[in-house]
Amino acid sequence: MENLIMALQIFLKYGNPDYPTHCEHDELIVMIEPSLVSHDDTETLSSLGFLPNISDHVFHSYRYGSA
């Protein structure tokens, strides 16, 4: 849980959308534009399980999207 909260705090630096997440089968999607996120934060987010999806303009995680 701690890593998820840490990732969400990083995402908050780049926006506070009304609908920040979307879930699909085994995937949690965070509606933050990857091009806005610094290189260092992108690396940290990657280590926390969130990868940028440049073509869809979001970050996604298979670590937190599955029960």
C-alpha positions as CSV (number, residue, x, y, z in Angstrom):
1,M,0.0,0.0,0.0
2,E,2.9,2.4,0.8
3,N,4.3,2.2,-2.7
4,L,0.8,2.9,-4.2
5,I,0.4,6.0,-2.0
6,M,3.9,7.2,-2.9
7,A,3.1,6.8,-6.6
8,L,-0.2,8.7,-6.2
9,Q,1.6,11.5,-4.5
10,I,4.0,11.8,-7.4
11,F,1.1,11.9,-9.9
12,L,-0.6,14.6,-7.8
13,K,2.4,16.9,-8.7
14,Y,1.3,16.8,-12.3
15,G,-2.4,17.3,-12.0
16,N,-5.5,16.6,-10.0
17,P,-8.1,15.3,-12.5
18,D,-11.7,14.8,-11.3
19,Y,-11.5,11.2,-12.5
20,P,-7.9,10.2,-12.0
21,T,-8.1,6.4,-12.5
22,H,-9.6,3.8,-14.7
23,C,-9.6,0.1,-14.1
24,E,-9.7,-2.7,-16.7
25,H,-9.0,-6.4,-16.3
26,D,-5.7,-6.6,-14.4
27,E,-4.7,-3.0,-15.1
28,L,-5.0,0.3,-13.2
29,I,-4.7,3.3,-15.4
30,V,-3.8,6.8,-14.1
31,M,-4.9,9.7,-16.3
32,I,-1.7,11.8,-16.1
33,E,0.0,12.8,-19.4
34,P,3.5,11.1,-19.4
35,S,5.1,13.9,-21.3
36,L,4.5,16.2,-18.4
37,V,6.2,14.0,-15.8
38,S,9.9,14.5,-15.2
39,H,12.4,11.9,-16.2
40,D,13.3,11.2,-12.5
41,D,9.7,10.9,-11.5
42,T,9.0,8.6,-14.5
43,E,11.9,6.3,-13.3
44,T,10.6,6.3,-9.7
45,L,7.0,5.6,-11.0
46,S,8.4,2.7,-13.0
47,S,10.1,1.2,-10.0
48,L,6.8,1.5,-8.2
49,G,5.0,-0.4,-10.9
50,F,3.6,2.4,-13.2
51,L,4.7,2.5,-16.8
52,P,4.0,5.4,-19.2
53,N,1.8,4.7,-22.2
54,I,2.7,7.5,-24.6
55,S,0.2,6.6,-27.3
56,D,-2.7,6.6,-24.8
57,H,-1.4,9.6,-22.8
58,V,-1.6,7.7,-19.4
59,F,0.3,5.6,-17.0
60,H,-0.7,2.0,-16.3
61,S,0.1,-0.7,-13.8
62,Y,-0.4,-4.4,-13.8
63,R,0.8,-4.6,-10.2
64,Y,-2.1,-2.7,-8.7
65,G,-4.8,-3.6,-11.2
66,S,-5.2,-7.1,-10.2
67,A,-6.7,-8.7,-7.1
